[in-house]
Amino acid sequence: MDRRAEVERWLALRDRESLTYLELSQRCGIRANTLAHWAWRLRQERSPHPEGPSFVELVTTAAPANESASRIEIILRADRRVIVDASIDADALARVLAAVDRC
């Protein structure tokens, strides 16, 4: 197995089990910094516009009558969408977006 495939397999395990890079490093024997760099590199390769903004413009619209107006919909690159309650705090939103970024 080549190095890239091996690291991708380990990083997939990290995502499935919500491991830190240090925990994963202890399992696989690859330095935590190396794993973090590979994760960054692979995200950059998957991103359609790595040099572009992380977010797109947020446009508010009136909610349909049958939907709650207390939601926020964030449209990311590649038409990925995140819908959260409007009362979400900034830290929780950052965690949600970090999780989406790992996908």
The first five atom37 places (N, CA, C, CB, O) and aatype in JSON, in Angstrom:
{
  "aatype": [12, 3, 1, 1, 0, 6, 19, 6, 1, 17, 10, 0, 10, 1, 3, 1, 6, 15, 10, 16, 18, 10, 6, 10, 15, 5, 1, 4, 7, 9, 1, 0, 2, 16, 10, 0, 8, 17, 0, 17, 1, 10, 1, 5, 6, 1, 15, 14, 8, 14, 6, 7, 14, 15, 13, 19, 6, 10, 19, 16, 16, 0, 0, 14, 0, 2, 6, 15, 0, 15, 1, 9, 6, 9, 9, 10, 1, 0, 3, 1, 1, 19, 9, 19, 3, 0, 15, 9, 3, 0, 3, 0, 10, 0, 1, 19, 10, 0, 0, 19, 3, 1, 4],
  "atom_mask": [
    [1, 1, 1, 1, 1],
    [1, 1, 1, 1, 1],
    [1, 1, 1, 1, 1],
    [1, 1, 1, 1, 1],
    [1, 1, 1, 1, 1],
    [1, 1, 1, 1, 1],
    [1, 1, 1, 1, 1],
    [1, 1, 1, 1, 1],
    [1, 1, 1, 1, 1],
    [1, 1, 1, 1, 1],
    [1, 1, 1, 1, 1],
    [1, 1, 1, 1, 1],
    [1, 1, 1, 1, 1],
    [1, 1, 1, 1, 1],
    [1, 1, 1, 1, 1],
    [1, 1, 1, 1, 1],
    [1, 1, 1, 1, 1],
    [1, 1, 1, 1, 1],
    [1, 1, 1, 1, 1],
    [1, 1, 1, 1, 1],
    [1, 1, 1, 1, 1],
    [1, 1, 1, 1, 1],
    [1, 1, 1, 1, 1],
    [1, 1, 1, 1, 1],
    [1, 1, 1, 1, 1],
    [1, 1, 1, 1, 1],
    [1, 1, 1, 1, 1],
    [1, 1, 1, 1, 1],
    [1, 1, 1, 0, 1],
    [1, 1, 1, 1, 1],
    [1, 1, 1, 1, 1],
    [1, 1, 1, 1, 1],
    [1, 1, 1, 1, 1],
    [1, 1, 1, 1, 1],
    [1, 1, 1, 1, 1],
    [1, 1, 1, 1, 1],
    [1, 1, 1, 1, 1],
    [1, 1, 1, 1, 1],
    [1, 1, 1, 1, 1],
    [1, 1, 1, 1, 1],
    [1, 1, 1, 1, 1],
    [1, 1, 1, 1, 1],
    [1, 1, 1, 1, 1],
    [1, 1, 1, 1, 1],
    [1, 1, 1, 1, 1],
    [1, 1, 1, 1, 1],
    [1, 1, 1, 1, 1],
    [1, 1, 1, 1, 1],
    [1, 1, 1, 1, 1],
    [1, 1, 1, 1, 1],
    [1, 1, 1, 1, 1],
    [1, 1, 1, 0, 1],
    [1, 1, 1, 1, 1],
    [1, 1, 1, 1, 1],
    [1, 1, 1, 1, 1],
    [1, 1, 1, 1, 1],
    [1, 1, 1, 1, 1],
    [1, 1, 1, 1, 1],
    [1, 1, 1, 1, 1],
    [1, 1, 1, 1, 1],
    [1, 1, 1, 1, 1],
    [1, 1, 1, 1, 1],
    [1, 1, 1, 1, 1],
    [1, 1, 1, 1, 1],
    [1, 1, 1, 1, 1],
    [1, 1, 1, 1, 1],
    [1, 1, 1, 1, 1],
    [1, 1, 1, 1, 1],
    [1, 1, 1, 1, 1],
    [1, 1, 1, 1, 1],
    [1, 1, 1, 1, 1],
    [1, 1, 1, 1, 1],
    [1, 1, 1, 1, 1],
    [1, 1, 1, 1, 1],
    [1, 1, 1, 1, 1],
    [1, 1, 1, 1, 1],
    [1, 1, 1, 1, 1],
    [1, 1, 1, 1, 1],
    [1, 1, 1, 1, 1],
    [1, 1, 1, 1, 1],
    [1, 1, 1, 1, 1],
    [1, 1, 1, 1, 1],
    [1, 1, 1, 1, 1],
    [1, 1, 1, 1, 1],
    [1, 1, 1, 1, 1],
    [1, 1, 1, 1, 1],
    [1, 1, 1, 1, 1],
    [1, 1, 1, 1, 1],
    [1, 1, 1, 1, 1],
    [1, 1, 1, 1, 1],
    [1, 1, 1, 1, 1],
    [1, 1, 1, 1, 1],
    [1, 1, 1, 1, 1],
    [1, 1, 1, 1, 1],
    [1, 1, 1, 1, 1],
    [1, 1, 1, 1, 1],
    [1, 1, 1, 1, 1],
    [1, 1, 1, 1, 1],
    [1, 1, 1, 1, 1],
    [1, 1, 1, 1, 1],
    [1, 1, 1, 1, 1],
    [1, 1, 1, 1, 1],
    [1, 1, 1, 1, 1]
  ],
  "atom_positions": [
    [[0.86, -1.18, 0.0], [0.0, 0.0, 0.0], [0.9, 1.23, 0.0], [-0.98, 0.0, 1.24], [1.87, 1.3, 0.76]],
    [[0.59, 2.21, -0.85], [1.42, 3.41, -0.88], [1.1, 4.32, 0.32], [1.21, 4.17, -2.21], [0.07, 4.17, 0.98]],
    [[2.0, 5.23, 0.57], [1.9, 6.09, 1.75], [0.59, 6.89, 1.77], [3.09, 7.06, 1.81], [-0.06, 6.98, 2.81]],
    [[0.21, 7.45, 0.64], [-1.0, 8.26, 0.57], [-2.23, 7.43, 0.96], [-1.18, 8.84, -0.85], [-3.03, 7.86, 1.78]],
    [[-2.36, 6.24, 0.39], [-3.51, 5.38, 0.69], [-3.51, 4.99, 2.16], [-3.48, 4.11, -0.19], [-4.57, 4.93, 2.79]],
    [[-2.33, 4.73, 2.7], [-2.23, 4.37, 4.12], [-2.71, 5.52, 5.0], [-0.78, 4.0, 4.48], [-3.5, 5.32, 5.92]],
    [[-2.24, 6.73, 4.71], [-2.62, 7.89, 5.52], [-4.12, 8.18, 5.36], [-1.79, 9.14, 5.11], [-4.79, 8.49, 6.34]],
    [[-4.64, 8.07, 4.14], [-6.08, 8.29, 3.94], [-6.9, 7.29, 4.76], [-6.44, 8.16, 2.44], [-7.92, 7.65, 5.33]],
    [[-6.44, 6.05, 4.82], [-7.14, 5.03, 5.61], [-7.13, 5.41, 7.09], [-6.5, 3.63, 5.4], [-8.15, 5.31, 7.77]],
    [[-5.97, 5.84, 7.6], [-5.88, 6.24, 9.0], [-6.74, 7.47, 9.29], [-4.42, 6.52, 9.38], [-7.41, 7.53, 10.32]],
    [[-6.72, 8.45, 8.38], [-7.52, 9.66, 8.59], [-9.02, 9.35, 8.56], [-7.19, 10.71, 7.54], [-9.8, 9.98, 9.27]],
    [[-9.42, 8.38, 7.75], [-10.83, 7.96, 7.75], [-11.2, 7.36, 9.1], [-11.1, 6.95, 6.61], [-12.29, 7.6, 9.61]],
    [[-10.3, 6.58, 9.67], [-10.52, 6.02, 11.0], [-10.65, 7.14, 12.03], [-9.38, 5.06, 11.4], [-11.52, 7.09, 12.9]],
    [[-9.8, 8.16, 11.92], [-9.84, 9.31, 12.83], [-11.21, 9.96, 12.78], [-8.74, 10.33, 12.47], [-11.78, 10.28, 13.82]],
    [[-11.73, 10.17, 11.58], [-13.04, 10.8, 11.43], [-14.15, 9.93, 12.01], [-13.32, 11.1, 9.97], [-15.04, 10.42, 12.71]],
    [[-14.1, 8.63, 11.72], [-15.15, 7.72, 12.21], [-15.18, 7.65, 13.73], [-14.94, 6.33, 11.64], [-16.25, 7.61, 14.33]],
    [[-14.0, 7.63, 14.34], [-13.92, 7.46, 15.79], [-13.68, 8.76, 16.55], [-12.83, 6.48, 16.12], [-13.5, 8.74, 17.77]],
    [[-13.69, 9.89, 15.85], [-13.48, 11.22, 16.46], [-12.19, 11.25, 17.29], [-14.68, 11.6, 17.34], [-12.19, 11.74, 18.42]],
    [[-11.12, 10.74, 16.73], [-9.83, 10.73, 17.43], [-9.1, 12.04, 17.22], [-8.96, 9.56, 16.95], [-9.3, 12.71, 16.22]],
    [[-8.26, 12.4, 18.17], [-7.35, 13.51, 17.96], [-6.18, 13.0, 17.13], [-6.87, 14.12, 19.33], [-5.99, 11.79, 16.98]],
    [[-5.39, 13.92, 16.59], [-4.21, 13.49, 15.83], [-3.24, 12.74, 16.74], [-3.5, 14.71, 15.18], [-2.58, 11.8, 16.3]],
    [[-3.14, 13.15, 17.99], [-2.24, 12.47, 18.93], [-2.71, 11.03, 19.18], [-2.17, 13.25, 20.26], [-1.9, 10.11, 19.18]],
    [[-4.01, 10.85, 19.41], [-4.54, 9.5, 19.62], [-4.31, 8.62, 18.39], [-6.05, 9.56, 19.96], [-3.93, 7.45, 18.51]],
    [[-4.54, 9.19, 17.22], [-4.33, 8.44, 15.99], [-2.86, 8.11, 15.81], [-4.85, 9.23, 14.79], [-2.51, 7.01, 15.37]],
    [[-2.0, 9.05, 16.14], [-0.55, 8.84, 16.04], [-0.11, 7.66, 16.89], [0.2, 10.1, 16.45], [0.73, 6.86, 16.47]],
    [[-0.67, 7.57, 18.07], [-0.31, 6.47, 18.97], [-0.77, 5.12, 18.41], [-0.92, 6.69, 20.35], [-0.14, 4.09, 18.68]],
    [[-1.84, 5.11, 17.64], [-2.32, 3.87, 17.04], [-1.52, 3.45, 15.81], [-3.78, 4.01, 16.65], [-1.22, 2.27, 15.62]],
    [[-1.18, 4.44, 14.97], [-0.61, 4.09, 13.68], [0.9, 4.28, 13.59], [-1.25, 4.9, 12.62], [1.53, 3.77, 12.67]],
    [[1.49, 5.0, 14.54], [2.93, 5.21, 14.52], [3.4, 6.32, 13.6], [0.0, 0.0, 0.0], [4.6, 6.47, 13.36]],
    [[2.47, 7.1, 13.07], [2.82, 8.26, 12.23], [2.72, 9.5, 13.11], [1.88, 8.38, 10.97], [1.76, 9.65, 13.86]],
    [[3.7, 10.39, 13.03], [3.71, 11.59, 13.88], [2.42, 12.39, 13.71], [4.92, 12.47, 13.55], [1.89, 12.5, 12.61]],
    [[1.93, 12.95, 14.8], [0.68, 13.73, 14.79], [0.78, 14.9, 13.83], [0.35, 14.23, 16.21], [-0.19, 15.2, 13.12]],
    [[1.92, 15.58, 13.8], [2.09, 16.72, 12.89], [2.01, 16.27, 11.43], [3.43, 17.43, 13.14], [1.46, 16.98, 10.59]],
    [[2.54, 15.11, 11.14], [2.49, 14.58, 9.78], [1.05, 14.27, 9.4], [3.38, 13.31, 9.65], [0.62, 14.57, 8.28]],
    [[0.29, 13.67, 10.31], [-1.11, 13.37, 10.05], [-1.91, 14.65, 9.8], [-1.72, 12.58, 11.22], [-2.73, 14.71, 8.88]],
    [[-1.68, 15.66, 10.62], [-2.4, 16.93, 10.47], [-2.06, 17.57, 9.12], [-2.04, 17.9, 11.62], [-2.94, 18.13, 8.46]],
    [[-0.79, 17.49, 8.73], [-0.39, 18.06, 7.44], [-1.07, 17.31, 6.29], [1.16, 18.01, 7.28], [-1.57, 17.93, 5.35]],
    [[-1.09, 15.98, 6.37], [-1.75, 15.2, 5.32], [-3.23, 15.55, 5.25], [-1.57, 13.69, 5.58], [-3.78, 15.68, 4.16]],
    [[-3.88, 15.7, 6.4], [-5.31, 16.04, 6.42], [-5.53, 17.38, 5.73], [-5.85, 16.07, 7.87], [-6.46, 17.53, 4.94]],
    [[-4.68, 18.36, 6.04], [-4.78, 19.68, 5.41], [-4.56, 19.56, 3.91], [-3.75, 20.66, 6.02], [-5.33, 20.12, 3.12]],
    [[-3.53, 18.84, 3.52], [-3.18, 18.68, 2.1], [-4.33, 18.02, 1.33], [-1.89, 17.85, 1.96], [-4.66, 18.46, 0.23]],
    [[-4.91, 16.98, 1.88], [-6.0, 16.29, 1.21], [-7.25, 17.18, 1.1], [-6.34, 15.0, 1.94], [-7.96, 17.14, 0.1]],
    [[-7.52, 17.98, 2.15], [-8.65, 18.92, 2.08], [-8.42, 19.94, 0.98], [-8.85, 19.65, 3.44], [-9.35, 20.28, 0.25]],
    [[-7.19, 20.43, 0.86], [-6.87, 21.4, -0.19], [-7.07, 20.8, -1.57], [-5.42, 21.9, -0.03], [-7.58, 21.47, -2.47]],
    [[-6.68, 19.56, -1.74], [-6.83, 18.89, -3.03], [-8.3, 18.67, -3.39], [-6.1, 17.56, -3.03], [-8.68, 18.75, -4.56]],
    [[-9.13, 18.39, -2.39], [-10.56, 18.15, -2.64], [-11.32, 19.44, -2.87], [-11.17, 17.4, -1.48], [-12.38, 19.43, -3.5]],
    [[-10.8, 20.53, -2.37], [-11.49, 21.81, -2.47], [-11.46, 22.29, -3.92], [-10.85, 22.86, -1.54], [-10.39, 22.31, -4.53]],
    [[-12.62, 22.68, -4.48], [-12.63, 23.13, -5.87], [-11.89, 24.45, -6.07], [-14.05, 23.27, -6.34], [-11.4, 24.72, -7.16]],
    [[-11.81, 25.26, -5.03], [-11.12, 26.55, -5.12], [-10.32, 26.79, -3.85], [-12.13, 27.72, -5.35], [-10.74, 27.58, -3.01]],
    [[-9.17, 26.11, -3.68], [-8.44, 26.22, -2.41], [-8.04, 27.65, -2.06], [-7.22, 25.37, -2.46], [-7.88, 27.98, -0.89]],
    [[-7.87, 28.5, -3.07], [-7.47, 29.86, -2.77], [-8.65, 30.78, -2.51], [-6.64, 30.41, -3.89], [-8.47, 31.93, -2.1]],
    [[-9.86, 30.28, -2.73], [-11.07, 31.09, -2.59], [-11.51, 31.21, -1.14], [0.0, 0.0, 0.0], [-10.89, 30.63, -0.24]],
    [[-12.57, 31.95, -0.92], [-13.07, 32.14, 0.45], [-13.65, 30.85, 1.0], [-14.13, 33.25, 0.48], [-14.1, 29.98, 0.26]],
    [[-13.63, 30.75, 2.32], [-14.2, 29.56, 2.97], [-15.72, 29.58, 2.96], [-13.7, 29.47, 4.4], [-16.35, 28.52, 3.0]],
    [[-16.3, 30.76, 2.89], [-17.74, 30.89, 2.93], [-18.21, 31.7, 1.73], [-18.2, 31.54, 4.24], [-17.45, 32.45, 1.12]],
    [[-19.46, 31.54, 1.42], [-20.07, 32.34, 0.38], [-21.0, 33.34, 1.04], [-20.82, 31.46, -0.65], [-21.26, 33.26, 2.24]],
    [[-21.51, 34.28, 0.26], [-22.4, 35.3, 0.8], [-23.65, 34.67, 1.4], [-22.78, 36.31, -0.3], [-24.24, 33.76, 0.81]],
    [[-24.05, 35.14, 2.55], [-25.26, 34.68, 3.22], [-26.38, 35.65, 2.87], [-25.06, 34.57, 4.77], [-26.3, 36.84, 3.16]],
    [[-27.42, 35.12, 2.24], [-28.55, 35.94, 1.83], [-29.76, 35.48, 2.63], [-28.81, 35.85, 0.29], [-30.1, 34.29, 2.61]],
    [[-30.4, 36.4, 3.31], [-31.58, 36.02, 4.09], [-32.83, 36.18, 3.24], [-31.69, 36.87, 5.37], [-32.95, 37.1, 2.43]],
    [[-33.74, 35.26, 3.44], [-35.02, 35.32, 2.74], [-36.11, 35.01, 3.76], [-35.07, 34.31, 1.54], [-35.84, 34.46, 4.83]],
    [[-37.31, 35.37, 3.42], [-38.43, 35.07, 4.31], [-38.66, 33.57, 4.33], [-39.72, 35.82, 3.87], [-38.63, 32.91, 3.29]],
    [[-38.89, 33.03, 5.51], [-39.15, 31.59, 5.64], [-40.56, 31.29, 5.16], [-38.97, 31.13, 7.12], [-41.48, 32.09, 5.36]],
    [[-40.74, 30.13, 4.5], [-42.1, 29.74, 4.12], [-42.99, 29.66, 5.35], [-42.08, 28.38, 3.37], [-42.5, 29.48, 6.47]],
    [[-44.28, 29.79, 5.16], [-45.22, 29.83, 6.28], [-45.15, 28.6, 7.16], [-46.62, 29.99, 5.76], [-45.4, 28.68, 8.36]],
    [[-44.8, 27.46, 6.58], [-44.78, 26.23, 7.37], [-43.42, 25.95, 8.02], [-45.17, 25.05, 6.5], [-43.26, 24.93, 8.69]],
    [[-42.46, 26.83, 7.84], [-41.14, 26.63, 8.44], [-40.86, 27.67, 9.5], [-40.05, 26.67, 7.36], [-41.38, 28.79, 9.46]],
    [[-40.04, 27.29, 10.45], [-39.66, 28.21, 11.5], [-38.67, 29.24, 10.96], [-39.04, 27.45, 12.69], [-37.79, 28.91, 10.17]],
    [[-38.83, 30.49, 11.38], [-37.91, 31.54, 10.95], [-36.66, 31.55, 11.8], [-38.6, 32.9, 11.01], [-35.81, 32.42, 11.64]],
    [[-36.53, 30.59, 12.71], [-35.39, 30.59, 13.61], [-34.27, 29.68, 13.13], [-35.84, 30.18, 15.0], [-33.52, 29.13, 13.94]],
    [[-34.14, 29.52, 11.81], [-33.07, 28.7, 11.24], [-32.15, 29.57, 10.41], [-33.64, 27.55, 10.38], [-32.55, 30.6, 9.86]],
    [[-30.91, 29.14, 10.33], [-29.93, 29.78, 9.45], [-29.42, 28.71, 8.5], [-28.74, 30.44, 10.27], [-29.04, 27.62, 8.93]],
    [[-29.42, 29.01, 7.22], [-28.88, 28.1, 6.23], [-27.61, 28.71, 5.68], [-29.92, 27.81, 5.09], [-27.61, 29.84, 5.18]],
    [[-26.52, 27.96, 5.76], [-25.23, 28.43, 5.27], [-24.88, 27.56, 4.07], [-24.1, 28.35, 6.38], [-24.84, 26.34, 4.17]],
    [[-24.63, 28.21, 2.92], [-24.29, 27.48, 1.7], [-22.79, 27.59, 1.51], [-25.06, 28.04, 0.46], [-22.24, 28.68, 1.35]],
    [[-22.12, 26.43, 1.53], [-20.68, 26.37, 1.37], [-20.33, 26.04, -0.07], [-20.06, 25.33, 2.33], [-21.21, 25.84, -0.91]],
    [[-19.03, 25.99, -0.35], [-18.58, 25.6, -1.68], [-19.18, 24.26, -2.06], [-17.06, 25.53, -1.75], [-19.58, 23.48, -1.2]],
    [[-19.24, 23.99, -3.35], [-19.76, 22.74, -3.89], [-21.22, 22.54, -3.47], [-18.9, 21.54, -3.43], [-21.69, 21.4, -3.38]],
    [[-21.92, 23.63, -3.22], [-23.34, 23.61, -2.86], [-23.64, 22.77, -1.63], [-24.14, 23.1, -4.02], [-24.73, 22.21, -1.5]],
    [[-22.66, 22.67, -0.72], [-22.91, 22.0, 0.56], [-23.64, 22.98, 1.46], [-21.58, 21.5, 1.22], [-23.31, 24.16, 1.48]],
    [[-24.62, 22.49, 2.19], [-25.45, 23.35, 3.03], [-25.43, 22.89, 4.48], [-26.88, 23.37, 2.5], [-25.42, 21.7, 4.78]],
    [[-25.43, 23.87, 5.36], [-25.53, 23.61, 6.79], [-26.71, 24.43, 7.29], [-24.19, 23.97, 7.56], [-26.77, 25.64, 7.09]],
    [[-27.65, 23.76, 7.95], [-28.82, 24.45, 8.49], [-28.78, 24.28, 10.01], [-30.16, 23.89, 7.89], [-28.74, 23.17, 10.52]],
    [[-28.77, 25.4, 10.7], [-28.7, 25.38, 12.17], [-29.76, 26.3, 12.75], [-27.28, 25.81, 12.65], [-30.29, 27.18, 12.06]],
    [[-30.05, 26.1, 14.0], [-30.96, 26.97, 14.73], [-30.31, 28.35, 14.86], [-31.32, 26.38, 16.12], [-29.1, 28.44, 15.11]],
    [[-31.08, 29.4, 14.7], [-30.54, 30.76, 14.75], [-29.95, 31.11, 16.11], [-31.62, 31.75, 14.4], [-29.15, 32.04, 16.22]],
    [[-30.32, 30.38, 17.14], [-29.81, 30.69, 18.48], [-28.47, 30.0, 18.77], [-30.83, 30.28, 19.53], [-27.96, 30.11, 19.88]],
    [[-27.9, 29.3, 17.79], [-26.63, 28.59, 18.01], [-25.54, 29.59, 18.38], [-26.22, 27.8, 16.74], [-25.46, 30.68, 17.82]],
    [[-24.71, 29.21, 19.34], [-23.63, 30.11, 19.74], [-22.44, 29.91, 18.79], [-23.2, 29.86, 21.22], [-22.34, 28.9, 18.1]],
    [[-21.55, 30.89, 18.77], [-20.43, 30.9, 17.82], [-19.53, 29.67, 17.98], [-19.61, 32.16, 18.0], [-19.07, 29.13, 16.97]],
    [[-19.26, 29.24, 19.2], [-18.4, 28.07, 19.41], [-19.03, 26.8, 18.84], [-18.11, 27.89, 20.9], [-18.35, 25.99, 18.21]],
    [[-20.32, 26.63, 19.07], [-21.0, 25.45, 18.56], [-21.03, 25.48, 17.03], [-22.44, 25.36, 19.12], [-20.84, 24.45, 16.39]],
    [[-21.26, 26.65, 16.45], [-21.26, 26.77, 14.99], [-19.88, 26.46, 14.43], [-21.7, 28.18, 14.57], [-19.76, 25.8, 13.39]],
    [[-18.84, 26.91, 15.1], [-17.47, 26.62, 14.66], [-17.21, 25.12, 14.68], [-16.44, 27.34, 15.56], [-16.56, 24.59, 13.77]],
    [[-17.7, 24.41, 15.69], [-17.54, 22.96, 15.76], [-18.29, 22.27, 14.62], [-18.03, 22.42, 17.11], [-17.78, 21.32, 14.02]],
    [[-19.49, 22.74, 14.33], [-20.27, 22.16, 13.24], [-19.54, 22.36, 11.91], [-21.69, 22.81, 13.17], [-19.41, 21.42, 11.12]],
    [[-19.06, 23.57, 11.66], [-18.37, 23.85, 10.4], [-17.06, 23.09, 10.29], [-18.11, 25.33, 10.25], [-16.68, 22.67, 9.2]],
    [[-16.36, 22.9, 11.4], [-15.13, 22.1, 11.39], [-15.45, 20.66, 11.02], [-14.42, 22.17, 12.76], [-14.7, 20.03, 10.28]],
    [[-16.55, 20.14, 11.55], [-16.94, 18.76, 11.23], [-17.31, 18.65, 9.75], [-18.13, 18.32, 12.12], [-16.95, 17.67, 9.1]],
    [[-18.01, 19.63, 9.22], [-18.37, 19.62, 7.8], [-17.11, 19.69, 6.95], [-19.32, 20.8, 7.45], [-17.02, 19.04, 5.91]],
    [[-16.15, 20.48, 7.38], [-14.91, 20.64, 6.62], [-14.14, 19.34, 6.51], [-14.04, 21.7, 7.26], [-13.41, 19.13, 5.55]],
    [[-14.29, 18.45, 7.5], [-13.59, 17.15, 7.46], [-14.25, 16.18, 6.51], [-13.53, 16.53, 8.86], [-13.67, 15.14, 6.18]],
    [[-15.46, 16.49, 6.06], [-16.17, 15.56, 5.17], [-15.65, 15.65, 3.75], [-17.67, 15.85, 5.17], [-16.13, 14.94, 2.87]]
  ]
}
